Amino acid sequence: MFEEKYREFLLEFGQGRKMVLSTSESGRVSSRMMSIVQIGGVFCFQTDRTMDKARQLKGNPRAALCIDNIQIEGVCREAGPPAGCEAFCRAYKECFPSSFAAYTFLEDERLFELRPLLIKRWVYIDKRPYTEAFDMAAGEYGLRPYRPEVFSV
């Protein structure tokens, strides 16, 4: 069931979205909007290697992406200049043509790949809220109904 549900999630997610990327360094978390493309379940973005986020990811590769009701936690790695990755260039150019033209071929631009460890999102079934989760390491899928009593103080 995990593989089927994950394929459905990736299809629904699509090839590209603007998402919030959160990184941390020395106990301080920072977030910013990024243009993200999804290639085979890996979430990719480019940035200048001199930017804070690039430095933070080198020191702590754990990061999170967020949009709407989707949260993706994972491990990020630098994959070299984005111009050297044909699949990334094709997807990024299609989804974000002006950013592709402006930044992809700059000397200090670097491609980062976030491999998800955990994906969570809210889904609604028959107008009722559920939490859907994909535990990538365990290969497990879960769907739990929202229960207000669990979250009360």
C-alpha positions in Angstrom: 0.0 0.0 0.0 2.9 2.4 0.8 4.2 2.4 -2.8 0.8 3.0 -4.3 -0.1 5.8 -1.9 3.3 7.4 -2.4 2.9 7.4 -6.2 -0.5 9.0 -5.8 1.0 11.7 -3.5 3.8 12.5 -6.0 1.4 12.6 -8.9 -0.8 15.0 -7.0 2.2 17.1 -5.8 3.3 17.5 -9.4 6.6 18.6 -10.9 7.1 22.0 -9.3 5.9 24.2 -6.5 7.0 27.2 -4.5 7.6 25.9 -1.0 9.0 27.2 2.3 12.4 25.7 3.0 13.5 25.6 6.7 17.1 25.0 7.8 18.9 25.4 11.1 22.3 26.3 12.4 23.5 26.6 16.0 20.0 26.2 17.4 18.5 28.9 15.1 15.9 28.0 12.5 15.3 30.1 9.4 12.8 29.7 6.6 12.4 31.1 3.1 10.4 30.6 -0.1 12.1 28.4 -2.7 11.2 27.1 -6.2 11.2 23.3 -5.8 11.0 20.7 -8.5 10.2 17.0 -7.7 12.1 14.4 -9.7 11.4 10.8 -8.9 10.5 11.6 -5.3 13.5 13.8 -4.6 12.8 17.5 -4.0 15.4 19.7 -5.7 16.3 23.4 -5.7 19.1 25.7 -6.6 20.8 28.4 -4.7 24.0 30.4 -4.6 26.7 28.5 -2.6 27.4 31.7 -0.6 23.8 32.0 0.7 23.0 31.3 4.4 20.9 28.3 3.4 23.8 26.6 1.6 26.1 27.1 4.5 23.4 25.9 7.0 22.8 22.8 4.9 26.5 21.9 4.8 26.6 22.1 8.6 23.3 20.4 9.2 21.8 18.6 6.2 18.4 18.1 7.9 15.8 20.4 6.5 12.0 20.7 6.0 9.8 21.9 3.2 6.3 23.1 3.7 3.4 24.2 1.5 -0.3 24.4 2.4 -1.0 21.3 4.4 2.1 19.4 3.4 5.2 19.0 5.5 8.3 17.2 4.2 11.2 16.4 6.5 14.4 15.1 5.0 18.1 15.2 4.4 19.7 17.5 1.9 22.9 17.2 -0.1 24.7 19.5 -2.5 24.8 17.9 -6.0 27.1 20.3 -7.8 26.2 23.0 -10.4 22.5 22.8 -11.5 23.5 23.2 -15.2 25.2 19.7 -14.9 21.9 17.9 -14.2 19.8 17.5 -17.3 16.7 16.2 -15.5 16.7 19.2 -13.0 17.3 21.7 -15.8 14.4 20.3 -17.9 12.0 20.4 -14.9 13.2 23.7 -13.5 13.0 25.4 -16.9 9.5 24.2 -17.4 8.2 25.1 -14.0 10.2 28.3 -13.3 11.5 29.7 -16.7 12.6 33.1 -15.4 14.5 31.8 -12.5 16.1 29.1 -14.7 17.3 31.8 -17.2 18.5 34.2 -14.4 20.3 31.8 -12.1 20.9 28.3 -13.3 24.2 29.0 -15.2 25.8 31.4 -12.6 29.2 30.2 -11.4 28.3 30.0 -7.7 24.8 28.4 -8.2 24.5 24.9 -6.7 21.8 22.2 -6.9 20.5 20.7 -3.6 18.5 17.5 -3.4 16.3 16.8 -0.4 15.5 13.2 0.1 12.4 12.8 2.3 12.4 10.9 5.6 8.9 11.8 6.6 6.0 13.4 4.8 2.8 14.4 6.6 -0.3 16.2 5.4 -3.9 16.8 6.2 -6.4 15.2 4.0 -10.2 15.4 4.1 -12.4 12.3 3.5 -16.1 12.9 3.5 -15.4 16.4 5.0 -13.5 14.9 7.9 -9.9 15.7 8.7 -7.2 13.0 8.7 -3.4 13.1 9.1 -1.7 11.1 6.3 2.0 10.1 6.8 4.7 8.5 4.8 7.6 7.1 6.8 10.2 6.7 4.1 12.8 4.7 6.1 10.2 2.2 7.3 8.3 2.2 4.1 5.1 2.7 6.1 1.9 4.6 5.2 -0.5 5.8 7.9 -3.9 7.5 7.9 -5.3 8.7 11.2 -8.5 10.6 11.9 -8.0 13.9 13.7 -9.2 13.7 17.3 -9.5 17.0 19.1 -9.4 15.3 22.5 -5.8 14.2 21.8 -4.7 17.8 21.3 -6.6 19.4 24.2 -4.7 21.1 27.1 
